């Protein structure tokens, strides 16, 4: 019996839902939710969310932007002019402090405006303040004094919910036993969940098969082979 021919799969981008109702809350990210919900009470008008790649920092920042009409800046691209223009909107998200800061003096001025009640500022970073490479002493001390919410690696319950959501976003029907199979074998991170959902989707389309444990096993093996180069 010859194997089923694989269907051609177009590598089209997948759009994730980014609304508040799509942000799944658990013990690993509950503190971050509480932090942005209490923005008006932030000491000196600014706060920092810290978490690994794919942990939900950008999703959370997107939710806060929608709530406050904040302007989004990338730290590595934020000039003095961009900071001043953004601050005029009175709410600013500055993402990826760990990827470098284009103008440290500009961010220090932004924190001064926040301190004076002229703006609310939410920062995101993969690294804790003490690990950030900031040369300007005044900015370094201000960032280290920010209230911080750490997003921890997701627990098993959150990973299950995330996988269900990711598969639903892709219009895939996946049985609970397949979700359970993946959760106990995958790396415990949001980035891994996204990779697995994408690979399962790709295999399901290519092989024209429903999503089973066997297909999930193949997806995990493919991802592992890519990581190890085998």
Backbone torsions as a table, in degrees:
resi	resn	phi	psi	omega
1	UNK	NA	124.7	-178.6
2	UNK	-79.5	145.7	-179.9
3	UNK	-68.1	152.8	178.0
4	UNK	-62.3	135.7	176.3
5	UNK	-65.7	144.5	179.7
6	UNK	-80.4	138.0	178.2
7	UNK	-77.2	142.0	176.4
8	UNK	-67.4	128.1	-179.8
9	UNK	-111.5	123.5	177.0
10	UNK	-81.0	133.1	-177.3
11	UNK	-84.3	73.0	-178.6
12	UNK	-93.3	146.0	-179.7
13	UNK	-67.2	146.2	178.2
14	UNK	-105.5	130.2	-178.6
15	UNK	-96.3	121.9	178.3
16	UNK	-87.3	147.5	174.5
17	UNK	-74.2	138.4	-174.6
18	UNK	-127.6	18.8	179.8
19	UNK	-79.5	167.5	179.2
20	UNK	-59.2	-39.0	-178.3
21	UNK	-67.4	-15.5	-179.6
22	UNK	-94.0	-5.0	-179.8
23	UNK	-88.1	115.6	-175.8
24	UNK	-88.1	128.1	-173.4
25	UNK	-105.5	135.1	174.2
26	UNK	-147.5	-173.6	179.0
27	UNK	-62.3	-24.1	-176.6
28	UNK	-76.4	-23.0	-178.9
29	UNK	-128.3	4.4	-177.5
30	UNK	-59.9	-36.8	179.8
31	UNK	-63.8	-38.4	179.3
32	UNK	-65.9	-39.9	176.6
33	UNK	-61.4	-45.8	179.6
34	UNK	-61.7	-36.5	-179.2
35	UNK	-63.6	-49.8	-177.0
36	UNK	-73.5	-26.4	175.8
37	UNK	-67.5	-27.2	-178.9
38	UNK	-101.3	31.4	-173.4
39	UNK	-56.6	-36.6	-176.6
40	UNK	-65.6	-18.9	-178.7
41	UNK	-101.4	8.2	179.4
42	UNK	-61.6	130.2	174.0
43	UNK	-60.4	128.8	178.6
44	UNK	61.4	16.8	168.5
45	UNK	74.5	16.8	-177.9
46	UNK	-146.0	156.4	179.6
47	UNK	-154.3	167.4	-175.9
48	UNK	-134.3	132.4	173.0
49	UNK	-108.5	126.6	-176.9
50	UNK	-117.9	135.1	177.2
51	UNK	-174.5	160.8	-178.6
52	UNK	-71.1	172.8	177.3
53	UNK	-55.6	133.9	176.1
54	UNK	75.1	11.2	-176.6
55	UNK	-80.4	-13.4	-179.7
56	UNK	113.1	7.6	-179.3
57	UNK	-59.5	-47.8	-177.6
58	UNK	-67.5	-37.0	176.7
59	UNK	-61.9	-46.0	179.9
60	UNK	-63.3	-42.1	178.2
61	UNK	-63.4	-37.6	178.3
62	UNK	-63.6	-43.0	178.2
63	UNK	-60.4	-45.0	-179.3
64	UNK	-66.3	-38.3	177.4
65	UNK	-61.1	-43.4	179.7
66	UNK	-64.2	-35.3	-178.4
67	UNK	-72.8	-35.9	-172.9
68	UNK	-110.3	-4.1	-173.6
69	UNK	60.8	35.5	-177.9
70	UNK	-71.9	153.6	174.6
71	UNK	-91.7	139.4	-178.9
72	UNK	-99.1	130.4	173.8
73	UNK	-126.3	149.8	171.2
74	UNK	-101.2	127.5	-173.6
75	UNK	-54.3	-39.5	-176.7
76	UNK	-73.1	-7.0	-178.5
77	UNK	-122.7	-0.4	-171.3
78	UNK	-81.4	106.4	176.9
79	UNK	-88.4	171.0	177.2
80	UNK	-59.4	-43.0	-179.5
81	UNK	-63.8	-42.2	-180.0
82	UNK	-65.6	-39.7	179.0
83	UNK	-64.8	-44.8	-179.8
84	UNK	-63.1	-41.9	179.4
85	UNK	-65.3	-42.1	179.8
86	UNK	-66.4	-41.6	-177.8
87	UNK	-63.0	-25.8	179.1
88	UNK	-64.1	-22.1	177.7
89	UNK	-82.9	-8.5	173.8
90	UNK	74.1	3.5	173.2
91	UNK	-149.6	129.9	-173.7
92	UNK	-138.4	136.4	169.4
93	UNK	-107.8	125.6	175.9
94	UNK	-115.6	109.6	-174.6
95	UNK	-97.4	153.6	169.4
96	UNK	64.3	52.7	175.6
97	UNK	-58.0	-31.1	-177.1
98	UNK	-70.8	-14.8	-179.0
99	UNK	-89.9	8.7	179.0
100	UNK	106.1	155.3	-178.3
101	UNK	-122.3	121.3	-176.0
102	UNK	-66.0	-42.5	-175.8
103	UNK	-140.6	96.5	-176.4
104	UNK	-64.3	-36.6	179.0
105	UNK	-63.2	-36.5	179.5
106	UNK	-64.7	-41.9	178.1
107	UNK	-68.8	-33.0	175.7
108	UNK	-64.2	-41.5	177.2
109	UNK	-63.3	-38.0	178.4
110	UNK	-62.9	-41.6	177.4
111	UNK	-66.5	-33.5	175.0
112	UNK	-63.3	-42.1	178.2
113	UNK	-63.6	-39.4	177.4
114	UNK	-64.1	-40.7	-179.6
115	UNK	-63.3	-31.3	-179.8
116	UNK	-86.4	3.9	178.8
117	UNK	79.4	16.6	-177.7
118	UNK	-92.6	-9.6	-179.7
119	UNK	-163.1	156.9	168.3
120	UNK	-108.4	136.1	-175.6
121	UNK	-130.6	125.6	175.1
122	UNK	-111.8	123.0	177.1
123	UNK	-103.8	151.3	170.7
124	UNK	-128.2	151.6	-178.9
125	UNK	-161.3	149.9	171.3
126	UNK	-81.3	-21.9	-176.0
127	UNK	-110.4	149.3	174.4
128	UNK	-67.4	156.0	-177.2
129	UNK	-52.2	-39.9	-178.0
130	UNK	-67.2	-15.9	-179.4
131	UNK	-99.2	-5.3	-177.3
132	UNK	-77.5	140.4	178.7
133	UNK	-87.3	89.0	179.6
134	UNK	-119.0	120.2	-175.6
135	UNK	-82.8	-37.5	-177.4
136	UNK	-71.2	114.6	-173.2
137	UNK	-58.7	-42.0	-178.4
138	UNK	-64.1	-41.1	178.3
139	UNK	-68.3	-41.5	-179.8
140	UNK	-58.5	-44.4	-179.0
141	UNK	-69.2	-36.7	179.1
142	UNK	-66.1	-43.5	-179.7
143	UNK	-64.6	-39.7	-179.9
144	UNK	-68.5	-19.1	179.6
145	UNK	-91.5	-3.5	-178.0
146	UNK	-67.4	145.6	168.9
147	UNK	-64.9	136.3	-172.3
148	UNK	-122.8	139.8	168.6
149	UNK	-118.6	120.3	-180.0
150	UNK	-95.2	125.3	173.8
151	UNK	-90.3	115.0	-177.6
152	UNK	-83.3	163.9	173.7
153	UNK	-54.9	143.1	-175.3
154	UNK	-66.2	143.4	174.3
155	UNK	-80.9	175.0	-174.7
156	UNK	-61.6	-40.8	-178.9
157	UNK	-63.2	-41.4	179.6
158	UNK	-67.5	-41.2	178.8
159	UNK	-61.0	-40.2	177.8
160	UNK	-60.8	-46.8	-179.5
161	UNK	-64.2	-39.5	179.7
162	UNK	-64.6	-44.6	178.8
163	UNK	-62.0	-42.7	177.3
164	UNK	-57.9	-46.6	-179.7
165	UNK	-63.5	-44.8	-178.9
166	UNK	-62.2	-40.1	178.2
167	UNK	-69.4	-38.1	176.9
168	UNK	-64.5	-39.4	176.5
169	UNK	-57.2	-32.1	-178.9
170	UNK	-95.2	8.1	178.8
171	UNK	59.0	41.0	178.1
172	UNK	-109.0	131.6	174.7
173	UNK	-93.4	114.3	-177.2
174	UNK	-124.2	128.2	-177.1
175	UNK	-70.1	150.8	-179.7
176	UNK	-56.1	-34.7	-179.0
177	UNK	-67.6	-29.3	176.6
178	UNK	-71.8	-41.4	176.3
179	UNK	-58.6	-47.6	179.4
180	UNK	-61.3	-38.8	178.6
181	UNK	-61.1	-45.0	-178.6
182	UNK	-67.4	-43.5	-173.2
183	UNK	-60.7	-40.1	-176.4
184	UNK	-80.0	-7.8	-177.2
185	UNK	-115.5	-11.8	-174.9
186	UNK	-91.5	161.8	170.8
187	UNK	-63.8	140.6	-175.6
188	UNK	-85.2	78.7	177.9
189	UNK	-155.0	155.8	177.4
190	UNK	-67.9	-35.6	179.2
191	UNK	-60.7	-42.6	178.9
192	UNK	-64.6	-38.7	178.7
193	UNK	-61.0	-42.8	178.5
194	UNK	-64.6	-41.8	178.8
195	UNK	-62.0	-43.7	-178.0
196	UNK	-66.0	-44.0	179.5
197	UNK	-60.2	-42.1	-180.0
198	UNK	-65.6	-41.8	-178.3
199	UNK	-70.4	-41.1	177.0
200	UNK	-61.3	-43.1	178.0
201	UNK	-60.3	-46.3	-178.9
202	UNK	-61.5	-46.2	-179.1
203	UNK	-66.0	-41.0	179.7
204	UNK	-60.2	-41.5	178.4
205	UNK	-70.6	-44.9	-176.3
206	UNK	-64.8	-39.4	-175.4
207	UNK	-95.6	-5.3	-179.7
208	UNK	53.2	47.5	-178.8
209	UNK	-126.6	153.2	173.7
210	UNK	-71.0	164.0	-175.4
211	UNK	-82.6	112.1	-179.6
212	UNK	-120.3	174.2	175.0
213	UNK	-61.6	-37.7	-179.8
214	UNK	-63.5	-43.0	177.7
215	UNK	-65.7	-40.2	178.0
216	UNK	-61.8	-40.1	177.5
217	UNK	-61.7	-42.5	178.1
218	UNK	-62.8	-40.9	178.8
219	UNK	-61.5	-45.6	178.4
220	UNK	-61.9	-41.5	-179.9
221	UNK	-65.4	-40.9	178.4
222	UNK	-61.1	-44.3	-179.6
223	UNK	-65.3	-40.3	178.1
224	UNK	-63.8	-42.3	178.6
225	UNK	-62.7	-37.6	178.6
226	UNK	-66.5	-38.7	179.9
227	UNK	-67.1	-38.9	-176.5
228	UNK	-90.2	-9.9	-179.8
229	UNK	75.8	18.2	-179.1
230	UNK	-97.5	NA	NA
